[in-house]
Amino acid sequence: MQSAVLKNSFNLNFAGGGAAAGFSCGTAAALDGMLSGGLGNNIHVAHGSSAGVGSMMCLISSPDQFSKNSLQLWTSALSDDRFMKFSNIVSEQPMVDIDYLVDDVFKKQFPLDVDNILSSSTQYSFFVYDHTEKRNVLVGNTEESEIHLTAENIHLFIKASMAMPFGYERDVLINERLYSDASAITTFDLRSIDTNKKTLLLINSNKTGSINHVLFYMAIACLQLFLMVFIKRYRKNLFSLGSLALKGYRERKTMRILRNYVAQGYVLIIEPQRKIGGTTDNALPVLEDNYYHGREVIGSRKNEIIDFLNS
């Protein structure tokens, strides 16, 4: 298949979503094979949220190996019970173990090239929630970034970006401040959208912003409340209880704005064409299916994507 040549670089936004983020990683891997020069040479700014930060960092770290590494990441390494196990919801272990992901996978199995990330000509950014300032702060190498990564803090901030208060149940201490996953507030931060560049937004659910998603997050908040009262877990995470209850409503408002960006030709949303799997005990088939569905969607929308990026 002939690679597509783009006139200009574009922005790529990896949404979060836990296990569902395999979809956006699969779409990025398909884009990597579709574009002349690969994905890394065509991106102006990459932005990640929550689980999408891991995929983004794999791309920035080793753009030439991204397709290979992302395949092994989502169809092998992350299927380990040490990473994901829904039944841990009633145990002392986290449902999604970010320590395993960062300290084992990103340091040992598929070590991130820290020097490449810190010297990358591609701009990148992601948000973390600062518990001291009680707001999302931008981390990365862009002019707008409030925190810049170093060899000493890079793995800690990657861990913080995915430290979900409910699924991981831990905050990350960096320089005497606590940080956690910014997507506890909302899946997207509109500050990551630049109307001066075309943006591909990789969303891991086709229900984002719908009434069903609002009710879903309210149900998760009710589940957390039940666990706090009857199993005595998550009691230190009142912040996540409130943010979960309101997250669907915030996403609904954000998606209305994003749809306007789409109508104006600034943003193209890439989302699943069917329901995809979430956190489970039997992770391998779910993660594989999410990843390969992402590749399928890009294949079916190739001409639309190239026309958008070149318009």
C-alpha positions as CSV (number, residue, x, y, z in Angstrom):
1,M,0.0,0.0,0.0
2,Q,1.4,3.4,-1.0
3,S,2.1,5.8,1.9
4,A,0.2,9.1,2.0
5,V,2.1,12.3,1.7
6,L,0.9,15.2,3.8
7,K,1.2,18.9,3.0
8,N,1.5,20.0,6.6
9,S,2.1,18.5,10.1
10,F,-0.8,18.0,12.4
11,N,-1.7,17.6,16.1
12,L,-2.5,14.2,17.5
13,N,-4.5,13.8,20.7
14,F,-4.6,10.5,22.5
15,A,-7.6,10.2,24.8
16,G,-7.6,8.1,27.9
17,G,-10.0,5.3,28.9
18,G,-8.0,2.6,30.7
19,A,-8.3,-0.7,28.8
20,A,-10.2,1.1,26.0
21,A,-7.1,3.2,25.2
22,G,-5.9,0.2,23.2
23,F,-8.2,1.5,20.5
24,S,-6.4,4.9,20.2
25,C,-3.0,3.1,20.3
26,G,-4.2,0.8,17.4
27,T,-5.4,3.8,15.4
28,A,-2.0,5.6,15.9
29,A,-0.1,2.5,14.8
30,A,-2.3,2.3,11.7
31,L,-1.6,6.0,11.0
32,D,2.1,5.3,11.4
33,G,2.0,2.7,8.6
34,M,-0.2,4.9,6.4
35,L,1.8,8.1,6.3
36,S,4.9,8.7,4.4
37,G,7.8,9.1,6.8
38,G,5.7,7.5,9.6
39,L,3.6,9.1,12.3
40,G,6.5,10.7,14.3
41,N,7.7,12.8,11.3
42,N,4.2,14.2,10.6
43,I,3.2,15.4,14.1
44,H,3.5,19.0,15.2
45,V,2.2,18.5,18.8
46,A,1.2,15.2,20.5
47,H,-1.1,15.4,23.5
48,G,-2.1,12.5,25.8
49,S,-4.6,12.0,28.5
50,S,-4.5,9.3,31.2
51,A,-3.9,5.9,29.5
52,G,-3.2,7.7,26.3
53,V,-0.1,9.2,27.8
54,G,1.6,5.8,27.8
55,S,0.9,5.3,24.1
56,M,2.1,8.9,23.3
57,M,5.3,8.4,25.2
58,C,6.0,5.2,23.3
59,L,5.7,7.1,20.1
60,I,7.9,10.0,21.2
61,S,10.5,7.7,22.7
62,S,11.0,5.4,19.6
63,P,9.0,6.6,16.6
64,D,10.7,4.1,14.3
65,Q,9.7,1.2,16.6
66,F,6.2,2.5,17.5
67,S,4.1,0.1,15.5
68,K,6.1,-2.9,16.7
69,N,6.2,-1.9,20.3
70,S,2.6,-0.8,20.5
71,L,1.5,-4.2,19.2
72,Q,3.5,-6.0,21.8
73,L,2.4,-3.6,24.5
74,W,-1.3,-4.1,24.0
75,T,-1.4,-7.7,23.0
76,S,1.2,-9.1,25.4
77,A,2.7,-7.0,28.2
78,L,-0.6,-5.4,29.4
79,S,-2.5,-8.7,29.5
80,D,-0.6,-9.7,32.6
81,D,-2.9,-10.0,35.7
82,R,-0.4,-7.8,37.6
83,F,-1.6,-4.9,35.4
84,M,-5.3,-5.4,35.2
85,K,-7.8,-7.4,37.3
86,F,-11.3,-6.2,37.9
87,S,-11.9,-8.5,40.8
88,N,-9.3,-6.5,42.7
89,I,-12.0,-4.0,43.3
90,V,-12.7,-5.8,46.6
91,S,-9.0,-6.5,47.5
92,E,-6.1,-4.5,48.6
93,Q,-4.5,-4.5,45.1
94,P,-5.4,-1.8,42.5
95,M,-7.7,-2.8,39.6
96,V,-5.2,-1.2,37.2
97,D,-1.6,-1.3,38.6
98,I,0.2,1.8,37.2
99,D,3.3,0.8,39.2
100,Y,3.6,-2.3,37.1
101,L,3.0,-0.4,33.9
102,V,5.7,2.2,34.6
103,D,8.3,0.4,36.7
104,D,8.2,-2.9,34.9
105,V,6.9,-2.3,31.4
106,F,8.2,1.2,30.7
107,K,11.5,0.6,32.5
108,K,12.3,-3.0,31.7
109,Q,10.2,-4.7,29.1
110,F,9.9,-1.8,26.7
111,P,12.2,0.8,28.2
112,L,11.4,4.4,27.2
113,D,14.3,6.2,25.7
114,V,14.5,9.1,28.1
115,D,17.2,10.9,26.1
116,N,15.0,10.7,22.9
117,I,12.0,12.0,24.8
118,L,13.8,14.9,26.4
119,S,15.6,16.0,23.1
120,S,12.6,15.3,20.8
121,S,11.8,17.8,18.1
122,T,8.2,16.8,18.3
123,Q,6.3,18.8,20.8
124,Y,4.3,16.9,23.4
125,S,2.2,17.6,26.5
126,F,-0.2,16.0,29.0
127,F,-2.2,17.1,32.0
128,V,-1.9,16.0,35.6
129,Y,-4.1,17.0,38.5
130,D,-2.2,19.1,41.1
131,H,-3.8,18.5,44.5
132,T,-2.0,21.5,46.0
133,E,-3.4,24.0,43.4
134,K,-6.5,21.9,42.9
135,R,-6.4,22.2,39.1
136,N,-5.0,20.4,36.0
137,V,-1.4,21.5,35.1
138,L,0.3,21.0,31.8
139,V,3.4,18.9,31.6
140,G,5.7,18.6,28.5
141,N,8.0,20.5,26.2
142,T,5.6,23.0,24.7
143,E,5.7,26.7,25.3
144,E,2.5,26.4,27.3
145,S,3.9,23.7,29.5
146,E,3.9,24.6,33.2
147,I,6.2,21.7,34.2
148,H,9.0,20.4,32.1
149,L,10.2,16.8,32.2
150,T,13.7,15.8,33.4
151,A,15.5,12.5,33.6
152,E,14.7,12.4,37.3
153,N,11.0,13.1,37.1
154,I,9.8,11.7,33.8
155,H,8.7,8.3,35.0
156,L,7.0,9.8,38.0
157,F,5.0,12.2,35.9
158,I,4.0,9.5,33.5
159,K,2.8,7.5,36.5
160,A,0.9,10.5,37.8
161,S,-0.8,11.1,34.5
162,M,-2.4,7.6,34.8
163,A,-2.9,7.5,38.5
164,M,-6.7,7.1,38.5
165,P,-8.1,7.8,42.0
166,F,-10.7,4.9,41.7
167,G,-8.8,2.2,39.8
168,Y,-5.3,2.9,41.1
169,E,-6.2,4.4,44.4
170,R,-2.9,6.2,44.8
171,D,-1.5,9.7,44.3
172,V,2.0,10.3,43.2
173,L,4.4,12.4,45.3
174,I,6.8,14.6,43.2
175,N,8.8,17.4,44.8
176,E,6.5,17.4,47.9
177,R,3.3,17.8,45.8
178,L,0.7,15.1,45.2
179,Y,-0.4,14.5,41.6
180,S,-3.0,12.2,40.0
181,D,-4.8,11.5,36.7
182,A,-6.2,14.7,35.2
183,S,-9.0,12.8,33.5
184,A,-10.7,12.3,36.8
185,I,-11.9,15.8,36.1
186,T,-12.7,15.3,32.4
187,T,-11.5,13.1,29.6
188,F,-10.4,16.1,27.5
189,D,-8.9,19.5,28.4
190,L,-9.8,21.9,25.6
191,R,-6.5,23.7,26.1
192,S,-5.0,20.8,24.1
193,I,-6.9,21.9,21.0
194,D,-5.0,24.3,18.7
195,T,-7.1,25.9,16.0
196,N,-4.0,26.9,14.0
197,K,-3.3,23.2,13.2
198,K,-5.5,20.3,12.1
199,T,-6.1,17.9,15.0
200,L,-6.9,14.2,15.0
201,L,-8.6,13.4,18.2
202,L,-8.5,9.7,19.1
203,I,-11.5,8.9,21.4
204,N,-11.9,5.5,22.9
205,S,-15.7,5.4,23.1
206,N,-18.4,6.2,20.7
207,K,-20.7,7.1,23.7
208,T,-18.6,10.0,25.0
209,G,-20.8,12.9,25.9
210,S,-24.0,10.9,25.6
211,I,-26.6,10.7,28.3
212,N,-25.6,7.0,28.7
213,H,-22.1,8.1,29.5
214,V,-23.4,10.6,32.1
215,L,-25.4,7.8,33.8
216,F,-22.4,5.5,33.5
217,Y,-20.1,7.8,35.5
218,M,-22.9,8.4,38.1
219,A,-23.2,4.6,38.5
220,I,-19.4,4.3,39.0
221,A,-19.6,7.0,41.7
222,C,-22.4,5.1,43.4
223,L,-20.3,1.9,43.2
224,Q,-17.4,3.8,44.9
225,L,-19.7,5.1,47.6
226,F,-20.9,1.5,48.2
227,L,-17.3,0.3,48.5
228,M,-16.4,3.2,50.8
229,V,-19.3,2.3,53.2
230,F,-19.4,-1.4,53.2
231,I,-15.9,-2.6,52.2
232,K,-14.1,0.4,53.7
233,R,-12.0,1.1,50.6
234,Y,-11.4,4.4,48.7
235,R,-12.2,6.4,51.8
236,K,-9.3,8.8,51.2
237,N,-10.7,9.5,47.7
238,L,-13.7,11.8,48.3
239,F,-12.2,13.9,45.5
240,S,-12.7,11.1,43.0
241,L,-16.2,10.4,44.2
242,G,-17.3,13.9,43.4
243,S,-15.4,14.2,40.2
244,L,-16.7,10.9,38.9
245,A,-20.3,11.9,39.6
246,L,-19.8,15.1,37.5
247,K,-17.4,13.7,34.9
248,G,-20.1,12.7,32.4
249,Y,-21.8,16.1,32.6
250,R,-18.4,17.8,32.0
251,E,-17.7,15.6,29.1
252,R,-21.1,16.3,27.6
253,K,-20.4,20.0,27.7
254,T,-16.9,19.5,26.2
255,M,-18.1,17.3,23.4
256,R,-20.6,20.1,22.3
257,I,-17.6,22.4,21.9
258,L,-15.5,19.8,20.1
259,R,-18.4,19.1,17.7
260,N,-18.3,22.8,16.8
261,Y,-14.5,22.5,16.1
262,V,-15.4,19.5,13.9
263,A,-18.0,21.6,12.0
264,Q,-15.4,24.3,11.5
265,G,-12.9,21.9,10.1
266,Y,-10.3,22.2,12.9
267,V,-10.8,18.7,14.4
268,L,-11.5,15.2,13.1
269,I,-12.7,12.7,15.8
270,I,-11.7,9.1,15.4
271,E,-13.8,6.9,17.6
272,P,-14.8,3.2,17.7
273,Q,-17.5,2.0,15.3
274,R,-18.8,-0.4,18.0
275,K,-18.7,-1.0,21.7
276,I,-15.2,-1.9,23.0
277,G,-14.1,-3.7,26.2
278,G,-13.0,-2.2,29.5
279,T,-11.3,-3.4,32.7
280,T,-11.6,-7.1,33.1
281,D,-9.9,-10.2,34.7
282,N,-9.3,-11.8,31.3
283,A,-7.5,-8.9,29.7
284,L,-5.8,-10.4,26.7
285,P,-8.7,-10.9,24.3
286,V,-10.2,-7.5,25.3
287,L,-7.0,-5.5,24.8
288,E,-6.2,-7.3,21.5
289,D,-9.7,-6.6,20.2
290,N,-9.5,-2.9,21.2
291,Y,-6.1,-2.5,19.5
292,Y,-7.1,-4.2,16.3
293,H,-10.4,-2.4,16.0
294,G,-8.4,0.8,16.1
295,R,-6.4,-0.3,13.1
296,E,-9.6,-1.4,11.3
297,V,-11.2,2.0,11.8
298,I,-8.2,3.8,10.3
299,G,-8.3,1.5,7.3
300,S,-12.0,2.2,6.7
301,R,-11.5,6.0,7.0
302,K,-8.2,6.5,5.3
303,N,-9.3,8.7,2.4
304,E,-11.4,10.9,4.8
305,I,-8.4,11.3,7.1
306,I,-6.0,12.3,4.3
307,D,-8.4,14.7,2.8
308,F,-9.0,16.3,6.2
309,L,-5.3,16.7,6.9
310,N,-4.5,18.1,3.5
311,S,-7.4,20.5,3.3
